[in-house]
Amino acid sequence: MARKKSDTGAARPGRPAAYDAETALRQATETFWRAGYSGTSLDKIAAATGMSPPSLYAAFGNKHALYLEALARYWETSLAATREALAGDHPLDEALMLAYEAALSIYFSGKGTARGCFVVGTAVTEVAEDAAIRGSVAAGLRAIDADFEARFRLAQERGELKPTADPAALALLAAATMQTIAIRARAGVRRADLRELARKAVGVICGK
């Protein structure tokens, strides 16, 4: 949901004139990413964004609504990176490595230790009790699977995979590799080691 700072007219009650939705959403996302959904209070978000709780409510709604917006934005960013990596004319193994490199760039994008995947680090713990978060996670995973499967079907058409290969099954393996890389990044595994893990997985997936 895009919001723009209003240059004219009175601000809503509790909303500062210098309000910047994109900056506030990015800062809130960083806060959720560090502490998780349950571990992040509205006061923490207010401190990170420089906005008062009433201002946050006026701009985004409650913490849950703000988190769902942050989650949706993360899906947009991460899925776009994967699709860009898979969309070129690279051979299949190179395309897969580009997708994993794009994921690693996200997982290691924070300051200090690697933070891994926003979904794995913050949403997975909430899915059992929160239908909205569960729906977002499920939809995102389906999208990842579909993107990988489309690339495997293209590879099969080009003769890069055997006619007997199962693109849907390979897609699940490719997506699972991305997810284990995310978990291991969060657990402190070095980027070089995760890149090597990806390389070995690509060899298995491509039958090399």
Secondary structure, DSSP 8 states (H G I E B T S, - for coil): ------SSS---TT--TT--HHHHHHHHHHHHHHHTTTT--HHHHHHHHT--HHHHHHHH-SHHHHHHHHHHHHHHHHHHHHHHHHHSS--HHHHHHHHHHHHHHHHT-SSSS----HIIIIIGGGTTT-HHHHHHHHHHHHHHHHHHHHHHHHHHHTTSS-TT--HHHHHHHHHHHHHHHHHHHHTT--HHHHHHHHHHHHHHHTT-
